[in-house]
Amino acid sequence: MYGPNHQQGHNSRLNGVPGGRGGMPPQMMYNFGQQQGLHQHHTHPQQQHHQNLQQDHAGHSGGSSALNHSGFSSGIISNVTPFTPSSHQNGNTPGSRAGPVQHTCENWNEQLKSHKESERAHQTMTEQFQPHFFARLRSNENKGLMPALSNSNAAESSVDGDLEDRGNRPVNVDKAWDRQDWLNIDFSGQGLKNVSAMLFDHYAFITELYLASNNLTSLPNTIGQLRSLRLLDLSHNQLSELPAELGMCTPLRQLLFYDNHIQDIPDELGALHFLELLGVQGNPLRNDYKTKLIEDGTKELISHLKENAPVPMPPNPRMPITIQEDVGSDKERIRVLSWNTLCDKYATSTQYGYTPSSALSWEYRRDSILREFLERDPDVLCLQETAMDAFETFFAPELSKRGYRGVFYPKTRVKHMTGKDQQAVDGCSIFFKSDKYIMLDKQLVDFRQTAINRPDMKSADDVFNRVMPKDTIAVYCFFESRFTGNRFIVVNAHLCWESYLADVKAVQTGILLELVTKQSERYTRRPPMTLEEKKILRPSIPEDAGGIPLSEYPDPAPSQEYRNNTDIPLFVCGDYNSMADSSVYELLEKGRIPPDHPDLVGHSYGNFTRDGIEHPFSLRNSYAHLFGSQDELSFTNYTPTFSGVIDYIWYTTNTLDVVELLGPPDSEYLKKVPGFPNYHFPADHIQIMGEFVFKSRKDKKAVEHQERPGGSSRN
């Protein structure tokens, strides 16, 4: 910790010269004392999405709490008088560049007060030759303070200074940082002309950065990597512009660049929706921006930037990635897409303050979503967060024009609502091309109702206290291909999002796979369809609307027979709000989690916690094929408070092969985008899609054409 009596002359130790933690000289770091004993807990958001949401604020969600509990505020402390030489005890600072106060409104008075404090700090560092002014100030404040206590629930109760309940979105509450006892760096008053790249590459956890009173003429674009910053002081430098990448630092509360040469503010700074103070005094700022700031304040200026910015250039398109080549033409292909499309009621300006209102409107987003469907042309669509009215009035009628039929089930809360309230309830939907497939069965999975009806769980307190309050659901359908006779199951699930409900997510997944296992056994005994039933009498898309002429459809093929339930091809899709180190992922991938799994220990869920949870299917994450490659998917949910892979398309490896996957978003584009949704990505999740082929079965045999007793019951 940099103390007030530390010797001067440390310029030679700046800019990456070894010293202190990770090559950072210790005198540049402060608030070490009050942070001792603060342990970061390494839990991912899905152990710990649309989050609240996926490890942007890991460092400061714990550290900022410690600062606040210690009585600190971010930024310059207005109620503590900085050191000034005896000749200036009256507070008058000679050489001040501040002009006369022309406006007395509250917003501008705060600006002038903060600017005055900045000038006093600058004078102390330049005239009294005492750099690291802010570290010195905090050093005095820290004396006698007790270490902040570790709080394992802090991440669950507060994120970015706000309540975590932010519309059912996950939040990265803890990144994989090493233990961190300081969150602030002070480079002020050092005469710096450049800033080392090390700062941006290795210290993304810091919440306050002081670069004031130096000779900086520019800031590197990589400053956007400091996505935990709450305060950035660039005052008293030679800056003529701000990098657009500063808009990536969405937690910023104070951005101070007093006494520079800045005339304009990048539109991208409109994403700084938490900003409380934009320090501009002493700059030749364009008049309309300064007037807006004086009359309406920082938040209104930031909102103005956001809402009036031109639509940015679109990213490079996501490209298909070939997994298998030379796949036989005799094998049936199927393209499956899964997407949490962000229910309109969750897409609020409070939740997504960095998104322009025009890009957040349902009318804009729904049209963008539909365009994605048409471009990707999947055979099966698995959608999460589909509102009932969106399904009935938009998705179903619009997709029917393209030959799709759909199934929708809302969350179970709908049972307790009426009228418009019911219409706003979201749920899961599955769409399929009706000219290619016939739906033989559809099932809703009500997790809490299934749990409470299990004899082994009826008396378990955890079922009542942890499972029952969550009304998320899953849906699965049983299909048959008209032209090959292949039958398959498609699961679409949306699990609860809370980090502290990892056990509930494991139980929900266990319930889901248990029901699919039992139902698939019944499907093996399902009678075949007749060829007559499988004929297309009228194409779903008329020929004059671009459809295929009836004469060009292939002849129907007999239904396939499956001796075991694991012989039926299975797709397990959806938003599982669980990352690769979770019990949910382990259960899906390995087929079992033991009763002593950390996510289950200490809980009581009947047979699940006595014997473990298991399923019989040989499942693989389709995107596992890209692990370790440059095309590996780094996220499916992307917001300032969360970025991670929590959406999946799992498939049974004994019955299906992956031949192609939809690649990741443009990495260069993401360098200036703090989060989704935006104009080019209409939801906070991205769609994932794979193309698969049905494997040839040695024991496969076609059921002879026959009339089924009792006639047809297809949907």
N, C-alpha and C positions, 0 to 999 in steps of 0.2 A: 504494500500500500504506500502510495506516495504521500509522505508527511510534509508538514509546513517547513521543517528545518532541513529538508534534503538539499544537498549541494546542487549548484547549477552546472550548466555546461554539459548537457547530455546529448547534444545534437549529433555527435558521432555515433550514438547508439540507435539512431532511428532507422526506419525503412528496412526492417527485416534483419538487422544485425542480431545475432543470437544474444539472448538474455531474457531471463524470466521464463514463463510458461510458453512453450511452443515457439521460442524465438522472439517473443514479445518482451521488451524491457519492462521490468516490474514497475518502474515509476510511472508508466503510462496507464496502469490499471488502478482502479479504485473500488471502493465498497467491498473490499475483501473481508474486512473484519466482521461486518454484520452478516456476511453470507456464509461464514464458516458453519459447518454442520448442516448446511442445506444439501440434501442428497436428492439427485434426480432419480426417479424410478422409471426403469426401462419397460414401459408397457405401451404397446401400440394402440391405435385408436379402436381397434376392433377387439382388443383385450382390455382395454382400459376402461354420414354420409349422411342434403340435398339436404356437423359437424359438423356437440357442435364444436364431415365435414371434414384425415385422412395424412409434418412435424415442423410446420413453419414457425410456431411460437413456442417450441419446446423449451428453449432456454429461458424465455422470459415469463412463461406462465407460472413457473415456480419462483424465479428470481424477482420478478416485478412485485409479486406478493410480498416478498421479504422486504423490498424497498418500502412499500406502502406501510407495512406493519411497523417499520422502523421510524415512521413519521416523515418519510421523504416524499417529495413530489418529483416528477420527471422535469428536467429542464433546469433553468436557473432558479434558485430558491429566493423568492422575493422577500420572505420574512426574515432572512439572515443577511446581515450587512457584510459584504465582502471586505477583505483587507484593503485599506487605503492608507497612503502615507499621511503623516500627521499634518502636513500642509493642506490636506484636503479633507479634514475632518468634518467640514460642513457639508460634504457631499458634492461640492461644485467641482466639475472636472474640466480643466482648461483644454482648449483645442477641440471641443465637442463639435461634431459635424451636424448635430441635430438642429433642424430649422425651427422656427417658431411654431407653436401648436396652433393650427388653424381650425381644428375640429376638436370638440370636447366630448364627442360621443364615446360611449363606454368601450366599443371595439377599438377605436383608435387610441384611447388613453392606455389601454392594455399594451398596445403596440409600442407606444412611446415609453412606457415604463420599462418594458423589457429591453428596448433599445438602449435606454439609459444604463441599465445594468450591464449590458453588453459592452458599452463604452468604458465603464469603470473597470471591467475585467480586462479589456484591451489595454487600458492605461497601466494597470498593475503589471501586466506581462511585458509591455514594451518600455515603459519608463522606469519601472522598478526592477526590471530584469528578473521577473518571477514567472516563468512559464508554468504550465500545468495548473492554471488558476482553479479550475473546477475540481480537479483531484485534491488540491490543497484545501479547498472549501469543504469538501466532503470528508476529508481526513479529520478536520476539527469536529465535524458533526458526529463522526463515527466513534469518537472517544467515549468509552464507558458504555457502549451499547452491547447488549447480549446478542449472541448468535441467533439467527432466525431458526426456529424449529422446523424440522421436516414435516410436511403434511402430505401424506399419500393421497388424500382426497382433494388436494388443492386443484389438481388438473380437472377433476370432475365438477368442481363447483364454479370455477372461473376460468375463462379463456379470453385473453386479450382484454381483460378488464370487464368483460360482459358475462352474463349468465350463459351457461353452456346450452341451454335449451333454445336453440336457434333454428327451429323449424325442421327437426329431425335430420340434421346434417352432422356427419362425423367431424372430429377435430383431432389433429395430431397434438396430443398433449405432452408428448415427450419424444424428442429425437434421440438418435443414438449418439449424443455427445458424450464425451467423458464427463465425469463429475465436474461441475463448474461452480466456483465460489465467487466469481466476479462477472459482471455483465456490462461493464462500462469502461471505456477507454478515452483518455484525454491526451491528445496530441497538440493542444493549444500552445501558442506562443513559441514555437520551435523554429520558425523561419523556413518551414518546409516548402519546397517547390513541387514535389510529387508525393504520392502516397503509394506505399508498397502494395503489390498485388496480393501479398500474403494476408493482408487485412481482410480482403474480400473472399479469399479462398479458404481461410481456416477459422474465421471468427464470425461466422454468420449468426452466432447466438447472442451477440451483444445487443443491448437495448438502448444504449446511449453512446454517442460518438461525438467528440469535440475536436474539430479541426480549425477552430477560430484563431485569428491573429497569426496567420502564416502568409506565405507568398504563393498560394495556389492559383494558377491561371485556368485550370480545368479540372474536372473530376472524371475518373474513368467510368465507362459504361457499366463496369462490373460492380459498381456500388449497389446495383439492383439485387445483388446476392444477399445483402444484409436485410433479410426479410423479417427480422425481429425488432428492428429499430423503432423506438418510440420518440427519440429525440436526436436530431442531427443539427449541429451548430457549425455553420460555414462562414460565420461573420468575419469581417475585416480581412478579406483576401482580395485577390485580383480577378475574381471569376466574372466572365462576361455572359455565360449561359449555364443552364442546368441540364444535365443529361435526362433524356426521356425515361431512362430506366429507373429513375427515382420513383416513378409511379408504381414500381414493384413493391416498394416498402410501405405497404398499406397500413401497418399498425402505427405509423408516425402520428404523434400528437403535436409535436413542435418541430417545425422546419425553419431554422433561422439562417438568413444570409444577409444580415445587416451590413451596410457599407461595403458593397461590391460594385460591379458595373453591369448588373443584369437588367435587361430591358424587357424581356419576354419570359413567359412561363409556359413550358410545354403542356400541350393538351393532356398528355398522359398523366399529369399530376392530378387530374380529376378523379383518379382512382383512390386518392388519399382521403377517403371519406371519414376517417377518424380525426383528421387534422383539426386542432383547436387554435393553433397560433402559427401563422405564416409571417415570419419576420422579414419585411421588405424595406424598412426605412433606410435611407442612405443609398438607394439604388435609383438609376434613371428609368424606373419601371413605366411601361406604357400607361397613359392616363386613364384609360377605361378600366384597367385592372386595379389601379390604385384607388380610383373613385369607388369601385365596387367593394373593395376591401374596407375603405373608410366608412362607407354608408351602411354596408350589410354584414361585414365581418368575414372571417376566414371561411367558414363553412359554406356561405353563399357563393363566394368566389370559386371554391373548389367544385361546388355543384354546377356552377356556370361553365367551368372548364369541361366537366364531364358531359353535360347535356348538349353542349354546342360544338363539341369536337367532331370533325368529319369522320365518316366511317373509315377505319383503317383498311389498308390493303389486305386481301385475304391471304391465308397461308398457302403454302404448297399443298396439294391434295394428299390425303392419306393413300398410300399405295398398297396394293395387294402383294403379299409375300408368299411365294411358292414354297411349300413344304415337301411335296412329292411331285415328281414329274413322271411322264409316261404311264399315267393311270389308264387302265384299259377302258375302252369306250363302252364295253358291255356292263360296266358297273354303274349303278345308279348314284347320282350326285345329289346332295342336299345342302343348301346354304342356310345357316341359322344365325340370326342376329339377336343380340340382347342389349337392352338399353333402359336405364333409368332416365326418363324424359323430363323429370322435374315438374311435379304437379304445380299448377298455377297458383294455388293458395300458399305454397311455400316460396314462390318467386317474388319476394317482397323487397322493397328498397332498403328496409332495415337489415334483412338477411344478406343482400347482395348490393351493398352500398357503392361498390366500385363499378357497377354495371349501369350504363345509361338506361333511362326508363323506356326509351323506344326499343331497345334490344331486349328489355325484360318483359315487355307486354306479351300477353298470351297470343294475340293475333299474329305478331311477328314470329314468335317462337314456334307456334304450331305449324305455320307454313314452312319454316326452315326444317322442322322435324320431318314433315311430309316429303320435302325435297330429298332429304337424306334417304328415306325409304325407297323412293323411286330410283335414286341413283344406285343404291346398293342392290336392289332387286332381290331381297332374300326370299327363300321359300317359306320360312317360318320366322315370325317375329315374336320375341318375348319382351314385353314392356312392363316396367315397374313404375309406380306413381302415376298411373293413369286415373284421372278423376272420372267419376261415373258420367258426368255431363260431357266431358271431353270424349269419352268412348262413344256415347250415344249420338252426340250431335256433330262430331268431327271425324274421329279416327275410323269408326265403323263405316259411315257412309262414304267417306273419301277413299278408303282402302277397298271398299266393295267395287268401286269403279275400276280398280286394278285387278280384280279377281280374287280378293282375299275375303275370307270369313273370319270372324273373331269370337273369342270367349272372354268374358270379363267377370271377375269377382271382386267386390270391394272389401276393405278391411271390416272386421266384425263390429266396429263401432256403429256401422250403418243401421244395425238392429235397434238402436236406441235413438234414432233421429227420424225426422220427417221432412218432407218437402224439399226446399232448396238446400237444407243442411245435408240431406242424403246425397244430393247431386254433387256436392263438393267433396265427398269422401273418395279417397283414392284407393287403388288396389292394383291387382296384377291382371294382365291380359295376354292372350296368345292369339296371334293371327296366322293363318296358313292359306296357301294357294289352293282354292277349292277345286280347280281343274286337275290338280296333281294328286291331292290327298283327300281321304275321307276320314272324318273324325268319328271314331268308334266309341269313345268314352271321354268324359271330362269329370274332374274331381277337384273340390275345394279342400285345402288343408287348413283347418282352424286350429292353430297350435295350442291355444289355451283351452279350448273345449276338449280337444283330444287328450291333453295332459290331465285335466281334472277328471276325466272319465276313465282313466287308467286305474285299475285296482291298486297297483303298487305306488301310485302317486297321490291318491285321494287324501291321505293324511299328512302329506309332506308340506311343512310350512313354506318351504322355498317355492313350491308351486303356487301357493296363494300370494306370497309376497313379491315374487320376482317374475314368474311366468305369466300369471293371470293379468297383470296390468298392461301387458303388451299385446296389441291387437293386430300385429302384422300377420300376413298369410302367405300361403303358397298355392299354386294351381298346377295340375298336370293333366295332360291329354294323351289319349291313345289313338294313333293314326295308322292308316293303311294306304300305301301307294297304289293308285289305280292301275298303273302300267307295269309294275314289277311284282306286286303282291307283298313287298316288304312292309312289315309292321314295326312301329317304333313308338317310344314314349318320350314326351317332352315335358320337363319340369321347369316351372318358373317360380322363383321364390324371392321374397324380400324380407330379410331378417331385421330384427331390431338393431339400432345403431349404437346404443350407449356402450362406452368403453368398459364400464364397470359391470356390464351384463354378459361377459364372455361365457359364463356358465349357461345363461339362457339361450345364447346363440347355439351353443353346442347341443342343448336339449332340443331346440327347434329343428336343427338339422337332423338329429337322431330320430325325432318323431316323423319328419318328412320322409326319410329314407326307409323307415320301418313301414310306413303306409304304402310307399311305392313298392317295396318288396312284397308285401302281402297282396296288393292289387295286381302286380305283374304275374303272380302265380295264377290268379284267376284269368288273366289275359291269355295265358298259354292254353287254356281250355275254351277260349272263345271260338265259336264255330266260324268257318270260312264264309266269306261273302260270295254270292253268286256273280257270275260275269255280267249278268244283266243289271244287277244292282250297281256295278262299277262303271257302266257306260255313261258317257257324257251326252245327255240329251240336248243340252243347249249350253254353249260355252259361256263362262261367266263374263268374258269380255267379247262383245259382238265384233264380227269381222270388220264392220265399217268403222269401229273405234280402235282398230289396230290389233284385234285379237286373232287367234289362229283359226283358220277355217275348220269346221267340224270334221271334214274329210281327212285332215292332216294329223289328227290325234291318233296315237298308236292304239292298237287293240288292248283291252284290259287283260291283265294276267291273273292267274289264280292266286288266292291268298296263301301266304307262307305259313308253315306250321313251325311252332317252337316247343321243344320238349321241356326246356327249363326256363325259368323266369330270367336268368342271366343271359339267355340266348337272344332276348329281345333287345335290339339297339336302344340305348337310353342316352338322352341329353339332359344334363342338369344345369340349368341356366339361372341367372338372376343376380341381384345385388345382395351379397352375403355379409356386407359390412365387416369383413374379416380378412386380414392379410395373411401372408404365407406362413407366418410363425404362429398362427392361431390354432386352437383345437378344432375349429370348423374345417380349416384347410387340411389338417392332419387326418381328420375323420374321413373326409372325401377322398383324399389321396391314398391313404394306407388301409382304409376299410375298418379301422378300429381306433378308439382311444381308451386307455385303461381307466379304471375307477380312481386311480391315484394321480390322474392328470391334474396339473396345477389349476386348470380352470374348473375342475369339479371338486377338488379337495375343500372340505368345509361346508359342502352343500349336500342336501338330501333330495334325490330325485328317483327314489325307488330302485328299480333294477338298473337304471343307468349309472347310478353312483355305487351300486353294489357290485355289478358285474362289468361295467364299462359299456360303451356304445359301439355298435358295429353294423356293417351292412355287407351284403355278399357281392356287390358289383365291382368290377375292375375299372375304376374311373381314373381319368387323367385330365388335368387342366390343359385345354387346347393350346393356350399360349405358352405352356412350358416348353414347347418346341423352339421358342425364341430366347430362352434363358441363356445369358452369357453372350448374346450376339448384339450387334449395334442396333438391331431392330427390336430389342426387348422392350416390352411395354412397361413404362415406369409408373404409370398411373392410369386409373379409369375414372377417378374422381379428383377434380382439380379445383381447389379454391385457395385463398390466401392462408386459411387455417388448416387445410388438409390437402395432401397430395399422396395418393397411394392406390394400389390395385386392390379393389374390393368386389369387383364384378367378374363373373366367370362364365365360361361355357365348358362344362365337363362332359366327357363322352366315354362310353365303354370301349376299351381298347380291343376286346375280343370280337367286337362286331362292327367297328367303325375305324376309318383312317382319316386323318386330316390331310388335305391336299393344298389348302390355301388359307391364309389368315389376313385380316385387314390390319395394316401396319399402324404404327404410332403417329401422332400429330407431328407437324413440322417443328423441329427443335429450335430452329432460329426464330421462328414466330413466337415461341413461348418465352423468349428472353425479355419481351416487353409486355407480356400479358400476365397480370397477377393472379387471375383466376377466371373460371367460367361461371355463369354463362356470359356470352358477349355476342356481337353481331355474327360471328362465324361459327360459334359453338352454342347452340340454343339451350343446353342444359349443363348443369355442373358435372355431370357424368358424360363420358364419351361412349359411343356405341362400340361394341366388340362384335366381330363376325368371323365365322369360319365356314369353309366349304369342306364337306366330308363325303366319303364314299362308303357305301355299305360293303363290308367284306363278303367274299364268297364263303359259303358254309358247306363243308364237306357233307354234313348230315342234313343239309337243306333239302327239303322235298316239297313239292307243290301239292296242295290238296286238290283232288280231282273236282272238276266242275260239278256242283250239285246244288240242289235247292236246300236251303237251310230250314229246318223245322221252325215253324212259328213266323216265317216271313222275315222281312227286313226291319231293322230297328236303327238304321244308321241316322246320324244327326246331319 
